[in-house]
Protein backbone atom coordinates (compact mmCIF):
# COMPACT_ATOMS: atom_id res chain seq x y z
CA UNK A 1 0.00 0.00 0.00
CA UNK A 2 1.18 3.52 -0.75
CA UNK A 3 1.50 5.84 2.21
CA UNK A 4 0.55 8.85 0.09
CA UNK A 5 -1.82 11.04 2.08
CA UNK A 6 -3.68 14.30 1.63
CA UNK A 7 -4.48 16.62 4.52
CA UNK A 8 -7.31 19.14 4.54
CA UNK A 9 -7.94 21.80 7.16
CA UNK A 10 -10.70 24.29 8.00
CA UNK A 11 -10.86 26.13 11.30
CA UNK A 12 -9.74 23.59 13.90
CA UNK A 13 -10.99 20.62 11.84
CA UNK A 14 -8.37 18.45 10.17
CA UNK A 15 -9.01 15.61 7.72
CA UNK A 16 -6.43 13.09 6.52
CA UNK A 17 -7.16 11.05 3.38
CA UNK A 18 -5.05 7.99 2.58
CA UNK A 19 -5.55 7.72 -1.17
CA UNK A 20 -3.06 4.86 -1.39
CA UNK A 21 -5.12 2.74 1.02
CA UNK A 22 -8.55 2.75 -0.57
CA UNK A 23 -8.98 6.53 -0.48
CA UNK A 24 -10.16 6.18 3.10
CA UNK A 25 -10.31 8.92 5.69
CA UNK A 26 -7.59 7.87 8.10
CA UNK A 27 -8.25 10.71 10.52
CA UNK A 28 -10.80 13.39 11.39
CA UNK A 29 -9.86 15.57 14.33
CA UNK A 30 -11.89 18.42 15.78
CA UNK A 31 -9.96 20.74 18.06
CA UNK A 32 -7.27 18.10 18.37
CA UNK A 33 -9.68 15.29 19.28
CA UNK A 34 -9.66 12.32 16.91
CA UNK A 35 -13.15 10.98 16.09
CA UNK A 36 -12.27 7.89 14.03
CA UNK A 37 -10.79 4.56 15.04
CA UNK A 38 -7.17 4.37 13.90
CA UNK A 39 -5.62 1.57 11.86
CA UNK A 40 -5.20 0.65 8.20
CA UNK A 41 -8.56 -1.18 8.09
CA UNK A 42 -10.51 1.56 9.89
CA UNK A 43 -11.02 5.29 9.60
CA UNK A 44 -13.79 5.71 7.01
CA UNK A 45 -13.59 3.80 3.75
CA UNK A 46 -15.72 3.97 0.60
CA UNK A 47 -17.92 0.98 -0.17
CA UNK A 48 -17.98 0.68 -3.96
CA UNK A 49 -19.12 -0.82 -6.35
CA UNK A 50 -21.25 -2.64 -3.77
CA UNK A 51 -22.07 -2.19 -0.08
CA UNK A 52 -22.11 -4.75 2.68
CA UNK A 53 -22.40 -8.46 1.99
CA UNK A 54 -23.10 -9.86 -1.47
CA UNK A 55 -24.68 -13.32 -1.33
CA UNK A 56 -21.89 -15.85 -1.96
CA UNK A 57 -20.19 -13.18 -4.09
CA UNK A 58 -22.65 -13.69 -6.94
CA UNK A 59 -24.83 -11.32 -8.90
CA UNK A 60 -26.61 -11.18 -12.24
CA UNK A 61 -26.52 -8.46 -14.86
CA UNK A 62 -29.55 -9.38 -16.89
CA UNK A 63 -28.96 -13.06 -17.64
CA UNK A 64 -25.18 -12.83 -17.20
CA UNK A 65 -23.91 -14.36 -13.93
CA UNK A 66 -20.79 -13.06 -12.17
CA UNK A 67 -18.72 -14.49 -9.34
CA UNK A 68 -16.59 -12.25 -7.12
CA UNK A 69 -13.91 -13.37 -4.64
CA UNK A 70 -15.24 -14.28 -1.17
CA UNK A 71 -13.31 -11.81 0.97
CA UNK A 72 -15.65 -12.44 3.93
CA UNK A 73 -16.62 -16.11 3.46
CA UNK A 74 -19.19 -17.21 2.54
CA UNK A 75 -19.82 -13.75 1.05
CA UNK A 76 -18.08 -10.89 -0.73
CA UNK A 77 -18.20 -7.69 1.29
CA UNK A 78 -17.84 -3.89 0.92
CA UNK A 79 -16.65 -3.67 -2.69
CA UNK A 80 -13.20 -3.31 -4.17
CA UNK A 81 -12.58 0.44 -3.83
CA UNK A 82 -11.21 0.17 -0.29
CA UNK A 83 -8.40 -2.08 -1.58
CA UNK A 84 -7.31 0.18 -4.45
CA UNK A 85 -4.87 3.04 -4.76
CA UNK A 86 -6.74 6.12 -6.03
CA UNK A 87 -5.36 8.94 -8.15
CA UNK A 88 -5.50 12.57 -7.04
CA UNK A 89 -7.70 14.65 -9.34
CA UNK A 90 -7.35 17.84 -7.29
CA UNK A 91 -6.23 18.82 -3.80
CA UNK A 92 -6.63 22.24 -2.22
CA UNK A 93 -6.62 23.53 1.36
CA UNK A 94 -10.07 22.26 2.30
CA UNK A 95 -11.24 20.30 -0.78
CA UNK A 96 -9.96 17.31 -2.71
CA UNK A 97 -11.12 14.73 -5.26
CA UNK A 98 -9.79 11.33 -6.26
CA UNK A 99 -10.57 8.72 -8.91
CA UNK A 100 -10.00 5.07 -9.60
CA UNK A 101 -10.90 2.87 -12.54
CA UNK A 102 -12.93 -0.24 -11.85
CA UNK A 103 -10.82 -3.32 -12.58
CA UNK A 104 -10.62 -7.05 -11.92
CA UNK A 105 -12.24 -8.71 -10.11
CA UNK A 106 -15.11 -6.32 -10.97
CA UNK A 107 -16.27 -7.39 -14.44
CA UNK A 108 -17.22 -3.98 -15.90
CA UNK A 109 -15.27 -0.91 -16.94
CA UNK A 110 -16.01 2.36 -15.23
CA UNK A 111 -14.64 5.15 -13.09
CA UNK A 112 -15.34 6.05 -9.48
CA UNK A 113 -14.84 9.61 -8.21
CA UNK A 114 -14.81 10.53 -4.53
CA UNK A 115 -14.73 14.15 -3.38
CA UNK A 116 -14.20 15.73 0.04
CA UNK A 117 -15.21 19.20 1.19
CA UNK A 118 -14.25 20.27 4.72
CA UNK A 119 -15.47 23.32 6.64
CA UNK A 120 -14.99 24.22 10.28
CA UNK A 121 -18.23 22.46 11.25
CA UNK A 122 -18.98 19.99 8.46
CA UNK A 123 -17.66 17.45 5.98
CA UNK A 124 -19.32 16.80 2.62
CA UNK A 125 -18.51 13.47 0.95
CA UNK A 126 -19.66 12.69 -2.58
CA UNK A 127 -19.11 9.63 -4.73
CA UNK A 128 -20.04 8.86 -8.31
CA UNK A 129 -19.77 5.81 -10.55
CA UNK A 130 -19.81 6.15 -14.33
CA UNK A 131 -19.53 3.44 -16.97
CA UNK A 132 -17.21 3.40 -19.96
CA UNK A 133 -19.55 1.11 -21.86
CA UNK A 134 -21.90 -1.58 -20.61
CA UNK A 135 -24.55 -0.84 -18.01
CA UNK A 136 -24.16 -2.66 -14.71
CA UNK A 137 -25.74 -2.78 -11.25
CA UNK A 138 -23.74 -1.01 -8.53
CA UNK A 139 -23.90 0.56 -5.11
CA UNK A 140 -21.89 3.12 -3.21
CA UNK A 141 -21.66 4.25 0.40
CA UNK A 142 -19.30 4.92 3.30
CA UNK A 143 -18.16 2.86 6.26
CA UNK A 144 -16.93 5.15 9.06
CA UNK A 145 -15.60 3.76 12.34
CA UNK A 146 -16.46 6.41 14.93
CA UNK A 147 -14.74 6.00 18.27
CA UNK A 148 -17.15 4.80 20.94
CA UNK A 149 -15.33 6.89 23.53
CA UNK A 150 -13.21 9.97 22.84
CA UNK A 151 -10.78 9.04 25.57
CA UNK A 152 -11.03 11.79 28.18
CA UNK A 153 -10.92 10.83 31.85
CA UNK A 154 -14.60 11.60 32.40
CA UNK A 155 -15.87 10.81 28.90
CA UNK A 156 -19.01 8.74 28.40
CA UNK A 157 -19.67 6.43 25.47
CA UNK A 158 -21.35 7.71 22.34
CA UNK A 159 -25.15 7.56 22.06
CA UNK A 160 -26.73 6.75 18.66
CA UNK A 161 -30.11 8.34 17.93
CA UNK A 162 -32.19 7.74 14.80
CA UNK A 163 -35.80 6.99 13.84
CA UNK A 164 -35.86 4.56 10.88
CA UNK A 165 -39.09 3.61 9.17
CA UNK A 166 -38.14 -0.05 9.18
CA UNK A 167 -35.38 -2.55 9.77
CA UNK A 168 -34.37 -5.06 7.13
CA UNK A 169 -34.86 -8.43 8.81
CA UNK A 170 -31.48 -10.15 9.00
CA UNK A 171 -31.22 -13.86 8.33
CA UNK A 172 -28.78 -16.33 9.85
CA UNK A 173 -26.54 -15.69 6.84
CA UNK A 174 -26.35 -11.97 7.82
CA UNK A 175 -28.23 -11.00 4.64
CA UNK A 176 -31.60 -9.24 4.56
CA UNK A 177 -34.42 -11.76 4.19
CA UNK A 178 -36.54 -9.35 2.15
CA UNK A 179 -38.90 -8.77 5.06
CA UNK A 180 -39.18 -5.33 6.63
CA UNK A 181 -39.76 -5.39 10.39
CA UNK A 182 -40.26 -2.71 13.05
CA UNK A 183 -36.91 -1.36 14.27
CA UNK A 184 -35.47 -3.44 17.09
CA UNK A 185 -33.17 -2.39 19.91
CA UNK A 186 -29.43 -2.94 19.52
CA UNK A 187 -26.76 -4.08 19.50
CA UNK A 188 -26.93 -3.89 15.73
CA UNK A 189 -25.27 -5.17 12.61
CA UNK A 190 -28.35 -4.23 10.64
CA UNK A 191 -29.70 -2.24 7.72
CA UNK A 192 -32.46 0.31 8.25
CA UNK A 193 -34.75 2.12 5.84
CA UNK A 194 -35.06 5.90 6.05
CA UNK A 195 -37.14 6.85 3.00
CA UNK A 196 -36.89 10.58 3.75
CA UNK A 197 -33.10 10.30 3.85
CA UNK A 198 -30.55 9.06 6.33
CA UNK A 199 -30.48 11.14 9.53
CA UNK A 200 -28.49 9.74 12.45
CA UNK A 201 -27.13 11.69 15.44
CA UNK A 202 -24.07 10.58 17.38
CA UNK A 203 -23.63 12.27 20.76
CA UNK A 204 -20.55 12.02 22.92
CA UNK A 205 -22.09 13.44 26.12
CA UNK A 206 -20.58 16.73 27.17
CA UNK A 207 -18.16 16.75 24.22
CA UNK A 208 -19.59 16.68 20.72
CA UNK A 209 -22.68 16.03 18.62
CA UNK A 210 -22.22 14.78 15.06
CA UNK A 211 -25.04 14.26 12.55
CA UNK A 212 -24.74 11.92 9.57
CA UNK A 213 -27.25 12.81 6.85
CA UNK A 214 -27.76 11.72 3.26
CA UNK A 215 -30.47 11.69 0.63
CA UNK A 216 -29.78 7.95 0.39
CA UNK A 217 -32.52 5.83 1.94
CA UNK A 218 -30.51 3.06 3.60
CA UNK A 219 -28.15 3.04 6.54
CA UNK A 220 -26.32 0.17 8.21
CA UNK A 221 -25.61 0.62 11.91
CA UNK A 222 -22.95 -1.58 13.47
CA UNK A 223 -22.13 -1.29 17.16
CA UNK A 224 -21.07 -4.79 18.17
CA UNK A 225 -17.41 -3.88 18.79
CA UNK A 226 -16.09 -2.25 21.95
CA UNK A 227 -13.87 0.30 20.23
CA UNK A 228 -16.11 1.91 17.64
CA UNK A 229 -19.56 2.30 16.12
CA UNK A 230 -20.36 2.49 12.42
CA UNK A 231 -23.10 4.52 10.70
CA UNK A 232 -23.01 3.65 7.01
CA UNK A 233 -25.20 5.58 4.54
CA UNK A 234 -25.48 3.62 1.32
CA UNK A 235 -27.40 3.62 -1.95
CA UNK A 236 -29.04 0.24 -1.33
CA UNK A 237 -29.27 -2.55 1.21
CA UNK A 238 -26.77 -5.40 1.63
CA UNK A 239 -27.05 -7.87 -1.26
CA UNK A 240 -28.81 -5.11 -3.16
CA UNK A 241 -27.08 -5.95 -6.45
CA UNK A 242 -29.43 -8.95 -6.43
CA UNK A 243 -32.52 -7.62 -4.65
CA UNK A 244 -32.80 -3.94 -5.58
CA UNK A 245 -30.36 -3.35 -8.45
CA UNK A 246 -29.59 0.24 -9.38
CA UNK A 247 -28.00 0.37 -12.81
CA UNK A 248 -25.16 2.61 -13.88
CA UNK A 249 -25.79 3.44 -17.54
CA UNK A 250 -23.98 5.61 -20.11
CA UNK A 251 -26.52 8.37 -19.52
CA UNK A 252 -27.15 7.88 -15.79
CA UNK A 253 -24.22 7.56 -13.39
CA UNK A 254 -24.77 6.60 -9.77
CA UNK A 255 -24.23 9.51 -7.39
CA UNK A 256 -24.41 9.63 -3.60
CA UNK A 257 -23.60 12.25 -0.98
CA UNK A 258 -23.36 12.30 2.79
CA UNK A 259 -22.86 15.29 5.06
CA UNK A 260 -21.42 15.14 8.55
CA UNK A 261 -22.08 18.19 10.70
CA UNK A 262 -20.85 18.68 14.24
CA UNK A 263 -21.10 21.03 17.19
CA UNK A 264 -19.46 21.15 20.56
CA UNK A 265 -21.56 20.51 23.65
SERO-869776 format. One record per residue (C-alpha): residue number from 1; residue in three letters; z, x, y. Coordinates in Angstrom, 2 decimals, always signed. Example, Ala and Ser with C-alpha at 12.3 -4.5 7.8 and 13.67 -1.06 7.14 Angstrom:
+-----+------+---------+---------+---------+
! pos ! code !       w !       u !       v !
+-----+------+---------+---------+---------+
!   1 !  ALA !   +7.80 !  +12.30 !   -4.50 !
!   2 !  SER !   +7.14 !  +13.67 !   -1.06 !
+-----+------+---------+---------+---------+
***
This chain:
+-----+------+---------+---------+---------+
! pos ! code !       w !       u !       v !
+-----+------+---------+---------+---------+
!   1 !  UNK !   +0.00 !   +0.00 !   +0.00 !
!   2 !  UNK !   -0.75 !   +1.18 !   +3.52 !
!   3 !  UNK !   +2.21 !   +1.50 !   +5.84 !
!   4 !  UNK !   +0.09 !   +0.55 !   +8.85 !
!   5 !  UNK !   +2.08 !   -1.82 !  +11.04 !
!   6 !  UNK !   +1.63 !   -3.68 !  +14.30 !
!   7 !  UNK !   +4.52 !   -4.48 !  +16.62 !
!   8 !  UNK !   +4.54 !   -7.31 !  +19.14 !
!   9 !  UNK !   +7.16 !   -7.94 !  +21.80 !
!  10 !  UNK !   +8.00 !  -10.70 !  +24.29 !
!  11 !  UNK !  +11.30 !  -10.86 !  +26.13 !
!  12 !  UNK !  +13.90 !   -9.74 !  +23.59 !
!  13 !  UNK !  +11.84 !  -10.99 !  +20.62 !
!  14 !  UNK !  +10.17 !   -8.37 !  +18.45 !
!  15 !  UNK !   +7.72 !   -9.01 !  +15.61 !
!  16 !  UNK !   +6.52 !   -6.43 !  +13.09 !
!  17 !  UNK !   +3.38 !   -7.16 !  +11.05 !
!  18 !  UNK !   +2.58 !   -5.05 !   +7.99 !
!  19 !  UNK !   -1.17 !   -5.55 !   +7.72 !
!  20 !  UNK !   -1.39 !   -3.06 !   +4.86 !
!  21 !  UNK !   +1.02 !   -5.12 !   +2.74 !
!  22 !  UNK !   -0.57 !   -8.55 !   +2.75 !
!  23 !  UNK !   -0.48 !   -8.98 !   +6.53 !
!  24 !  UNK !   +3.10 !  -10.16 !   +6.18 !
!  25 !  UNK !   +5.69 !  -10.31 !   +8.92 !
!  26 !  UNK !   +8.10 !   -7.59 !   +7.87 !
!  27 !  UNK !  +10.52 !   -8.25 !  +10.71 !
!  28 !  UNK !  +11.39 !  -10.80 !  +13.39 !
!  29 !  UNK !  +14.33 !   -9.86 !  +15.57 !
!  30 !  UNK !  +15.78 !  -11.89 !  +18.42 !
!  31 !  UNK !  +18.06 !   -9.96 !  +20.74 !
!  32 !  UNK !  +18.37 !   -7.27 !  +18.10 !
!  33 !  UNK !  +19.28 !   -9.68 !  +15.29 !
!  34 !  UNK !  +16.91 !   -9.66 !  +12.32 !
!  35 !  UNK !  +16.09 !  -13.15 !  +10.98 !
!  36 !  UNK !  +14.03 !  -12.27 !   +7.89 !
!  37 !  UNK !  +15.04 !  -10.79 !   +4.56 !
!  38 !  UNK !  +13.90 !   -7.17 !   +4.37 !
!  39 !  UNK !  +11.86 !   -5.62 !   +1.57 !
!  40 !  UNK !   +8.20 !   -5.20 !   +0.65 !
!  41 !  UNK !   +8.09 !   -8.56 !   -1.18 !
!  42 !  UNK !   +9.89 !  -10.51 !   +1.56 !
!  43 !  UNK !   +9.60 !  -11.02 !   +5.29 !
!  44 !  UNK !   +7.01 !  -13.79 !   +5.71 !
!  45 !  UNK !   +3.75 !  -13.59 !   +3.80 !
!  46 !  UNK !   +0.60 !  -15.72 !   +3.97 !
!  47 !  UNK !   -0.17 !  -17.92 !   +0.98 !
!  48 !  UNK !   -3.96 !  -17.98 !   +0.68 !
!  49 !  UNK !   -6.35 !  -19.12 !   -0.82 !
!  50 !  UNK !   -3.77 !  -21.25 !   -2.64 !
!  51 !  UNK !   -0.08 !  -22.07 !   -2.19 !
!  52 !  UNK !   +2.68 !  -22.11 !   -4.75 !
!  53 !  UNK !   +1.99 !  -22.40 !   -8.46 !
!  54 !  UNK !   -1.47 !  -23.10 !   -9.86 !
!  55 !  UNK !   -1.33 !  -24.68 !  -13.32 !
!  56 !  UNK !   -1.96 !  -21.89 !  -15.85 !
!  57 !  UNK !   -4.09 !  -20.19 !  -13.18 !
!  58 !  UNK !   -6.94 !  -22.65 !  -13.69 !
!  59 !  UNK !   -8.90 !  -24.83 !  -11.32 !
!  60 !  UNK !  -12.24 !  -26.61 !  -11.18 !
!  61 !  UNK !  -14.86 !  -26.52 !   -8.46 !
!  62 !  UNK !  -16.89 !  -29.55 !   -9.38 !
!  63 !  UNK !  -17.64 !  -28.96 !  -13.06 !
!  64 !  UNK !  -17.20 !  -25.18 !  -12.83 !
!  65 !  UNK !  -13.93 !  -23.91 !  -14.36 !
!  66 !  UNK !  -12.17 !  -20.79 !  -13.06 !
!  67 !  UNK !   -9.34 !  -18.72 !  -14.49 !
!  68 !  UNK !   -7.12 !  -16.59 !  -12.25 !
!  69 !  UNK !   -4.64 !  -13.91 !  -13.37 !
!  70 !  UNK !   -1.17 !  -15.24 !  -14.28 !
!  71 !  UNK !   +0.97 !  -13.31 !  -11.81 !
!  72 !  UNK !   +3.93 !  -15.65 !  -12.44 !
!  73 !  UNK !   +3.46 !  -16.62 !  -16.11 !
!  74 !  UNK !   +2.54 !  -19.19 !  -17.21 !
!  75 !  UNK !   +1.05 !  -19.82 !  -13.75 !
!  76 !  UNK !   -0.73 !  -18.08 !  -10.89 !
!  77 !  UNK !   +1.29 !  -18.20 !   -7.69 !
!  78 !  UNK !   +0.92 !  -17.84 !   -3.89 !
!  79 !  UNK !   -2.69 !  -16.65 !   -3.67 !
!  80 !  UNK !   -4.17 !  -13.20 !   -3.31 !
!  81 !  UNK !   -3.83 !  -12.58 !   +0.44 !
!  82 !  UNK !   -0.29 !  -11.21 !   +0.17 !
!  83 !  UNK !   -1.58 !   -8.40 !   -2.08 !
!  84 !  UNK !   -4.45 !   -7.31 !   +0.18 !
!  85 !  UNK !   -4.76 !   -4.87 !   +3.04 !
!  86 !  UNK !   -6.03 !   -6.74 !   +6.12 !
!  87 !  UNK !   -8.15 !   -5.36 !   +8.94 !
!  88 !  UNK !   -7.04 !   -5.50 !  +12.57 !
!  89 !  UNK !   -9.34 !   -7.70 !  +14.65 !
!  90 !  UNK !   -7.29 !   -7.35 !  +17.84 !
!  91 !  UNK !   -3.80 !   -6.23 !  +18.82 !
!  92 !  UNK !   -2.22 !   -6.63 !  +22.24 !
!  93 !  UNK !   +1.36 !   -6.62 !  +23.53 !
!  94 !  UNK !   +2.30 !  -10.07 !  +22.26 !
!  95 !  UNK !   -0.78 !  -11.24 !  +20.30 !
!  96 !  UNK !   -2.71 !   -9.96 !  +17.31 !
!  97 !  UNK !   -5.26 !  -11.12 !  +14.73 !
!  98 !  UNK !   -6.26 !   -9.79 !  +11.33 !
!  99 !  UNK !   -8.91 !  -10.57 !   +8.72 !
! 100 !  UNK !   -9.60 !  -10.00 !   +5.07 !
! 101 !  UNK !  -12.54 !  -10.90 !   +2.87 !
! 102 !  UNK !  -11.85 !  -12.93 !   -0.24 !
! 103 !  UNK !  -12.58 !  -10.82 !   -3.32 !
! 104 !  UNK !  -11.92 !  -10.62 !   -7.05 !
! 105 !  UNK !  -10.11 !  -12.24 !   -8.71 !
! 106 !  UNK !  -10.97 !  -15.11 !   -6.32 !
! 107 !  UNK !  -14.44 !  -16.27 !   -7.39 !
! 108 !  UNK !  -15.90 !  -17.22 !   -3.98 !
! 109 !  UNK !  -16.94 !  -15.27 !   -0.91 !
! 110 !  UNK !  -15.23 !  -16.01 !   +2.36 !
! 111 !  UNK !  -13.09 !  -14.64 !   +5.15 !
! 112 !  UNK !   -9.48 !  -15.34 !   +6.05 !
! 113 !  UNK !   -8.21 !  -14.84 !   +9.61 !
! 114 !  UNK !   -4.53 !  -14.81 !  +10.53 !
! 115 !  UNK !   -3.38 !  -14.73 !  +14.15 !
! 116 !  UNK !   +0.04 !  -14.20 !  +15.73 !
! 117 !  UNK !   +1.19 !  -15.21 !  +19.20 !
! 118 !  UNK !   +4.72 !  -14.25 !  +20.27 !
! 119 !  UNK !   +6.64 !  -15.47 !  +23.32 !
! 120 !  UNK !  +10.28 !  -14.99 !  +24.22 !
! 121 !  UNK !  +11.25 !  -18.23 !  +22.46 !
! 122 !  UNK !   +8.46 !  -18.98 !  +19.99 !
! 123 !  UNK !   +5.98 !  -17.66 !  +17.45 !
! 124 !  UNK !   +2.62 !  -19.32 !  +16.80 !
! 125 !  UNK !   +0.95 !  -18.51 !  +13.47 !
! 126 !  UNK !   -2.58 !  -19.66 !  +12.69 !
! 127 !  UNK !   -4.73 !  -19.11 !   +9.63 !
! 128 !  UNK !   -8.31 !  -20.04 !   +8.86 !
! 129 !  UNK !  -10.55 !  -19.77 !   +5.81 !
! 130 !  UNK !  -14.33 !  -19.81 !   +6.15 !
! 131 !  UNK !  -16.97 !  -19.53 !   +3.44 !
! 132 !  UNK !  -19.96 !  -17.21 !   +3.40 !
! 133 !  UNK !  -21.86 !  -19.55 !   +1.11 !
! 134 !  UNK !  -20.61 !  -21.90 !   -1.58 !
! 135 !  UNK !  -18.01 !  -24.55 !   -0.84 !
! 136 !  UNK !  -14.71 !  -24.16 !   -2.66 !
! 137 !  UNK !  -11.25 !  -25.74 !   -2.78 !
! 138 !  UNK !   -8.53 !  -23.74 !   -1.01 !
! 139 !  UNK !   -5.11 !  -23.90 !   +0.56 !
! 140 !  UNK !   -3.21 !  -21.89 !   +3.12 !
! 141 !  UNK !   +0.40 !  -21.66 !   +4.25 !
! 142 !  UNK !   +3.30 !  -19.30 !   +4.92 !
! 143 !  UNK !   +6.26 !  -18.16 !   +2.86 !
! 144 !  UNK !   +9.06 !  -16.93 !   +5.15 !
! 145 !  UNK !  +12.34 !  -15.60 !   +3.76 !
! 146 !  UNK !  +14.93 !  -16.46 !   +6.41 !
! 147 !  UNK !  +18.27 !  -14.74 !   +6.00 !
! 148 !  UNK !  +20.94 !  -17.15 !   +4.80 !
! 149 !  UNK !  +23.53 !  -15.33 !   +6.89 !
! 150 !  UNK !  +22.84 !  -13.21 !   +9.97 !
! 151 !  UNK !  +25.57 !  -10.78 !   +9.04 !
! 152 !  UNK !  +28.18 !  -11.03 !  +11.79 !
! 153 !  UNK !  +31.85 !  -10.92 !  +10.83 !
! 154 !  UNK !  +32.40 !  -14.60 !  +11.60 !
! 155 !  UNK !  +28.90 !  -15.87 !  +10.81 !
! 156 !  UNK !  +28.40 !  -19.01 !   +8.74 !
! 157 !  UNK !  +25.47 !  -19.67 !   +6.43 !
! 158 !  UNK !  +22.34 !  -21.35 !   +7.71 !
! 159 !  UNK !  +22.06 !  -25.15 !   +7.56 !
! 160 !  UNK !  +18.66 !  -26.73 !   +6.75 !
! 161 !  UNK !  +17.93 !  -30.11 !   +8.34 !
! 162 !  UNK !  +14.80 !  -32.19 !   +7.74 !
! 163 !  UNK !  +13.84 !  -35.80 !   +6.99 !
! 164 !  UNK !  +10.88 !  -35.86 !   +4.56 !
! 165 !  UNK !   +9.17 !  -39.09 !   +3.61 !
! 166 !  UNK !   +9.18 !  -38.14 !   -0.05 !
! 167 !  UNK !   +9.77 !  -35.38 !   -2.55 !
! 168 !  UNK !   +7.13 !  -34.37 !   -5.06 !
! 169 !  UNK !   +8.81 !  -34.86 !   -8.43 !
! 170 !  UNK !   +9.00 !  -31.48 !  -10.15 !
! 171 !  UNK !   +8.33 !  -31.22 !  -13.86 !
! 172 !  UNK !   +9.85 !  -28.78 !  -16.33 !
! 173 !  UNK !   +6.84 !  -26.54 !  -15.69 !
! 174 !  UNK !   +7.82 !  -26.35 !  -11.97 !
! 175 !  UNK !   +4.64 !  -28.23 !  -11.00 !
! 176 !  UNK !   +4.56 !  -31.60 !   -9.24 !
! 177 !  UNK !   +4.19 !  -34.42 !  -11.76 !
! 178 !  UNK !   +2.15 !  -36.54 !   -9.35 !
! 179 !  UNK !   +5.06 !  -38.90 !   -8.77 !
! 180 !  UNK !   +6.63 !  -39.18 !   -5.33 !
! 181 !  UNK !  +10.39 !  -39.76 !   -5.39 !
! 182 !  UNK !  +13.05 !  -40.26 !   -2.71 !
! 183 !  UNK !  +14.27 !  -36.91 !   -1.36 !
! 184 !  UNK !  +17.09 !  -35.47 !   -3.44 !
! 185 !  UNK !  +19.91 !  -33.17 !   -2.39 !
! 186 !  UNK !  +19.52 !  -29.43 !   -2.94 !
! 187 !  UNK !  +19.50 !  -26.76 !   -4.08 !
! 188 !  UNK !  +15.73 !  -26.93 !   -3.89 !
! 189 !  UNK !  +12.61 !  -25.27 !   -5.17 !
! 190 !  UNK !  +10.64 !  -28.35 !   -4.23 !
! 191 !  UNK !   +7.72 !  -29.70 !   -2.24 !
! 192 !  UNK !   +8.25 !  -32.46 !   +0.31 !
! 193 !  UNK !   +5.84 !  -34.75 !   +2.12 !
! 194 !  UNK !   +6.05 !  -35.06 !   +5.90 !
! 195 !  UNK !   +3.00 !  -37.14 !   +6.85 !
! 196 !  UNK !   +3.75 !  -36.89 !  +10.58 !
! 197 !  UNK !   +3.85 !  -33.10 !  +10.30 !
! 198 !  UNK !   +6.33 !  -30.55 !   +9.06 !
! 199 !  UNK !   +9.53 !  -30.48 !  +11.14 !
! 200 !  UNK !  +12.45 !  -28.49 !   +9.74 !
! 201 !  UNK !  +15.44 !  -27.13 !  +11.69 !
! 202 !  UNK !  +17.38 !  -24.07 !  +10.58 !
! 203 !  UNK !  +20.76 !  -23.63 !  +12.27 !
! 204 !  UNK !  +22.92 !  -20.55 !  +12.02 !
! 205 !  UNK !  +26.12 !  -22.09 !  +13.44 !
! 206 !  UNK !  +27.17 !  -20.58 !  +16.73 !
! 207 !  UNK !  +24.22 !  -18.16 !  +16.75 !
! 208 !  UNK !  +20.72 !  -19.59 !  +16.68 !
! 209 !  UNK !  +18.62 !  -22.68 !  +16.03 !
! 210 !  UNK !  +15.06 !  -22.22 !  +14.78 !
! 211 !  UNK !  +12.55 !  -25.04 !  +14.26 !
! 212 !  UNK !   +9.57 !  -24.74 !  +11.92 !
! 213 !  UNK !   +6.85 !  -27.25 !  +12.81 !
! 214 !  UNK !   +3.26 !  -27.76 !  +11.72 !
! 215 !  UNK !   +0.63 !  -30.47 !  +11.69 !
! 216 !  UNK !   +0.39 !  -29.78 !   +7.95 !
! 217 !  UNK !   +1.94 !  -32.52 !   +5.83 !
! 218 !  UNK !   +3.60 !  -30.51 !   +3.06 !
! 219 !  UNK !   +6.54 !  -28.15 !   +3.04 !
! 220 !  UNK !   +8.21 !  -26.32 !   +0.17 !
! 221 !  UNK !  +11.91 !  -25.61 !   +0.62 !
! 222 !  UNK !  +13.47 !  -22.95 !   -1.58 !
! 223 !  UNK !  +17.16 !  -22.13 !   -1.29 !
! 224 !  UNK !  +18.17 !  -21.07 !   -4.79 !
! 225 !  UNK !  +18.79 !  -17.41 !   -3.88 !
! 226 !  UNK !  +21.95 !  -16.09 !   -2.25 !
! 227 !  UNK !  +20.23 !  -13.87 !   +0.30 !
! 228 !  UNK !  +17.64 !  -16.11 !   +1.91 !
! 229 !  UNK !  +16.12 !  -19.56 !   +2.30 !
! 230 !  UNK !  +12.42 !  -20.36 !   +2.49 !
! 231 !  UNK !  +10.70 !  -23.10 !   +4.52 !
! 232 !  UNK !   +7.01 !  -23.01 !   +3.65 !
! 233 !  UNK !   +4.54 !  -25.20 !   +5.58 !
! 234 !  UNK !   +1.32 !  -25.48 !   +3.62 !
! 235 !  UNK !   -1.95 !  -27.40 !   +3.62 !
! 236 !  UNK !   -1.33 !  -29.04 !   +0.24 !
! 237 !  UNK !   +1.21 !  -29.27 !   -2.55 !
! 238 !  UNK !   +1.63 !  -26.77 !   -5.40 !
! 239 !  UNK !   -1.26 !  -27.05 !   -7.87 !
! 240 !  UNK !   -3.16 !  -28.81 !   -5.11 !
! 241 !  UNK !   -6.45 !  -27.08 !   -5.95 !
! 242 !  UNK !   -6.43 !  -29.43 !   -8.95 !
! 243 !  UNK !   -4.65 !  -32.52 !   -7.62 !
! 244 !  UNK !   -5.58 !  -32.80 !   -3.94 !
! 245 !  UNK !   -8.45 !  -30.36 !   -3.35 !
! 246 !  UNK !   -9.38 !  -29.59 !   +0.24 !
! 247 !  UNK !  -12.81 !  -28.00 !   +0.37 !
! 248 !  UNK !  -13.88 !  -25.16 !   +2.61 !
! 249 !  UNK !  -17.54 !  -25.79 !   +3.44 !
! 250 !  UNK !  -20.11 !  -23.98 !   +5.61 !
! 251 !  UNK !  -19.52 !  -26.52 !   +8.37 !
! 252 !  UNK !  -15.79 !  -27.15 !   +7.88 !
! 253 !  UNK !  -13.39 !  -24.22 !   +7.56 !
! 254 !  UNK !   -9.77 !  -24.77 !   +6.60 !
! 255 !  UNK !   -7.39 !  -24.23 !   +9.51 !
! 256 !  UNK !   -3.60 !  -24.41 !   +9.63 !
! 257 !  UNK !   -0.98 !  -23.60 !  +12.25 !
! 258 !  UNK !   +2.79 !  -23.36 !  +12.30 !
! 259 !  UNK !   +5.06 !  -22.86 !  +15.29 !
! 260 !  UNK !   +8.55 !  -21.42 !  +15.14 !
! 261 !  UNK !  +10.70 !  -22.08 !  +18.19 !
! 262 !  UNK !  +14.24 !  -20.85 !  +18.68 !
! 263 !  UNK !  +17.19 !  -21.10 !  +21.03 !
! 264 !  UNK !  +20.56 !  -19.46 !  +21.15 !
! 265 !  UNK !  +23.65 !  -21.56 !  +20.51 !
+-----+------+---------+---------+---------+
***
